[in-house]
Amino acid sequence: GEICAFKIHGQEIPFEAIVLNKTSGEGRLRAKNPIDCELQKEYTFIIQAYDCGSGPGGTNWKKSHKAVVHIQVKDVNEFSPAFKESVYKASVTEGKIYDSILQVEATDEDCSPQYSQICNYEIVTTDVPFAIDRNGNIRNTEKLSYDKQHQYEIMVTAFDCGQKHATEDVLVQVNVKPVCKPGWQDWDKRIEYRPGSGSIPLFPSIHLETCDGPVSSIHTTTELQTNYIGKGCDRETYSEKSLQKLCGASSGAIDLLPSPSTTTNWTAGLLMDSNDIIFKFDGKQGAKIPDGIVPKNLTDQFTITLWMKHGPSPGLRAEKETILCNSDKTEMNRHHYALYVHNCRLVFLLRKDFDRADTFRPAEFHWKLDQICDKEWHYYVVNVEFPVVTLYMDGATYEPYLVTNDWPIHPSHIAMQLTVGACWQGGEVTKPRFAQYFHGSLASLTIRPGKIESQKVISCLQACKEGLDINSLESLGQGIKYHFNPSQSVLVMEGDDIENINQALRKVSYINSRQFPTAGIRRLKVSSKVQCFGEDVCISIPDIDAYVMVFQANEPKITITGMDHFARPAAQFESERGVILLPDIRIVSTVTKKEHSVDLREHDRANKQVVVEEMLHNLDFCDVLVIGAELDPEQECLELDHGELQGKHLDATNSTAGYSVYGVDSMFSYEQVLRQLRYRNWGTSATAERKFRVKCSELNGRYTSNEFNLEVNILHSSNSNFMEHVNHMIVQPQFLQSVQHPEGSVSAVHSSVVPSVATIVIIICMSVLVLVITLGVFRLRTARQHGSMGHEGTKENEMDWDDSALTITVNPMEKYEKPHQTEEESEEEDIDDEEEDTTSAESDDSEEEEEEEEEEVIVQKGDKQNATRQEQLEWD
């Protein structure tokens, strides 16, 4: 009648049932082990009750019916949410508001819906323009800007429904992309160029962004804009004569617009640009070319060259604007030949003189070119091979579009006037005047009678020294077509592959081959056209506007040095060869550079070291000017063998005012020529001294040297020995050094200046010396007459001078009698003597040699130094 047991049927059921009261049949169900909801949320099993009627073997008891037990495990919030990814990344385009940029997701390992579900997400990072919803979707709350911030990093956390948050926040990276705009990217607006850098790439890492457009071909034009520099770009600023010699032009060109000087004064009143030889005509000025500069009658062959910058003519009815005009000086207004601009046309007039055939002949040649009025510099060459006249503009050939014929001019004896910038009206009733004024700028206007210029020379004369360049043409690739304009200021490239065009544009560079380029900016423009498949132009590519900054070159300091004072006997000046004026002239150019200190430990980073470096460049003229009265052509001149100029780009002109060597050549070439310049004077009695000044220039006077002054004395005396002594004394430096080796070399360069006052002092000293010599000879003869002393005593008498006039210190240990004395001993004694009493004669080897010849003393071969010293003391 009692309940003795409960039994659970089922394998691995973690529960057991125990009997609490046998009589009442009450029992308890309990867990054998800890129960985990995450392992199993619920259990279902069968239970039966057994009575106590079992025997010893337990076989007789009775069991109840089966009851089903259902158990649910209640959850505890023991787990925190965890995110599925360690980092979340997303990209957005600037300027847009997104509904959802990305979604973050977290999980919770709890078993119940309450604790396993994520109820909320939250952005931990403050002050960011983002928000997140309960599903983990992140959106931006305002429009993002790429310029303001490229990337945002935000931290996000998650909460389960039991409000337990994640143990680790998650990082979300949002990258802001700029709005895709088609165009060139990764290029610098400013490109710096230092003189001497050679060729530098303009856009080394440029590439084209097409925003995934289907591109079929790309066409780019790179333009270097230099129209505001000098004559339209960086060109050599040497004189026109020097440039023509450099380019190999035939000689004989006459410069009609030279820089003003004493010999070329007709351009003195014109407006002039300081940097280059550019003349500005404002419609009020003209210049008369003096008679004799250009031959009166030009042959059937001649050339006119000029640089011109001209804009549209002012006023409704444009007047003729004269560049060059040859007209009647008086009585009449006939124009014999002229070059002028009229209504943006260039016209060349050539009226032939009347001869046997009185027939119509070509007289006016017209060219119609846009460049004549585009306010840019252009180089014009008019080549006349009558009756054919050809115009070259910027190296390209142009035939006249119109040729007008006219009758020849009837002969007359009226003188002609050649003018520049206006035309001379000689036949005006009131008074002759200028007319048809030119408005614009002209430079390097030349006329070359009897010769026409070759295409090669014309191209050289107008060549730019700066331009665009391509590094390594062979690596441009097969698919790239390119083309330069003649001056290499415009480069056109075309290709069908974006990457090939990128590579090609990276190779475009700027080059300036001038040693001293014009400093300043050079504007750069790259324009592009893109074609798409099946369309003409599908993408618009903005132009690139950049500039090259050309730095100022370090200015050279040109220094002329050499012997600045010498005297020679009159006979040498009167000789056929004369006297070499500048035997040891030296021209050196140095540049001063400032460098930052390399010691990083120094606090003063601005500390700069000054470094002086010698540099090589050309000169374009050196003038040897006469100071004081000009040379008298009846009795003196400067001469140079013209064979010295052969093989060099040099010419020379001679006048009574001096000698001028000009042409673009090295400093070494100028030294070689100037060292052969001779001064002759075959009437020396009237001249005691001459002064000269040497000055050199580079780039037509942009850089000039110091003024090197030279004084030459002409010695008038019959005693050549005495003159040689005077000459050597004048050449000596003011402070004599101790000469350790009398037989050593003597420097040819004497830098000390001996003024004319010093010359007078030296002559007085020489007078005293003559007196001393006279006294000495008298004393020596007296001593010989006495004849009571031995040979050694005679020596002492020879050295026995009047103390009041001259003192010579003699080494008492020295014995002149000993020819067997060793060389080392004699050297030691000589050195001691020289340190004590170095005379002017001992300080110059050449003087010793001359004295040896004059005094005819026999020198013992084994004792040369003693003998030399002995000779210096033997005055008889």
Buried (B, 14 or more C-beta within 10 A) or exposed (E): EEBBBBEBEEEEBBBEBEBEEBEEBEBEBEEEEEBBBBEEBEBEBBBBBBBEEBEEEEEEEEEBEEEEBEBEBEBBBBBBBBBEEEEBEBEBEBEEEBEBBBBBBBBBEBBBEEBBBBBBBBBEBEEBBBEBEEEBBBBBEEEBEBEEEEEBEBBBBBBBBBEBBBEEBBBBBBEBEBEEEBBBEEBEEEBEBBBBBEBBBBBBEBBBBBEEBEBEBBBBBBBBBBBEBBBBBBBBBBBBBBBBBBBEBBEBBBBBBBBBEEEBEBBEEBEBEEEBBBBBBEBEBBBBBEEEBBEEEBEEBBBBBBBBBBBEBEEEEBBBBBBBBBBBBEEBBBBBBBBBBBBBBBBBBBBBEEEEEEEEBBBBBBBEBEBBBBEBBBBBBBBBEBBEBBBBBBBEEBEBEEBEEBEBBEEEEBEBBBBBBBBBBBBEEEEBEBBBBBBBBBBBBBBBBEBBBBEEBBBBBBBBBBBBBBBEEEEBEEBBEBEBEEBBBBBBBBBEBBEBBBBBBBBBBBBBBBBBBBEBBBBBBBEBBBBBEEEEEBBEBEEBEBBBEBEEBBEBBBBBBBBBBBBBBBEBBBEEEBBBBBBBBBBBBEBEEEEEEEEEEEEEEEEEEEEEEEBEBBBBBBBBBBEEEEBEEEBBBBBBEEEBBEEBBBBBEBBEBBBBBBBBBBBEBBBBBBBBBBBBBBEBEEBBEBBBBBBBBBBBBBBEBEEBBBBBBBBEEEEEEBBBBBBBBBBBEEEEEEBEEBEEEEEEEBEEEBEEEBBEEBEEEBEEBEEBBEBBEEBBEEBEEEEEEEEEBBBEBBEEBEEEEBEEEBEEEBEBEEEEBEEEEBBEBBBEBBEEEBEEBBBBBEBBEBBBEEEEBEBEEEBBBBBBBBBBEBBE
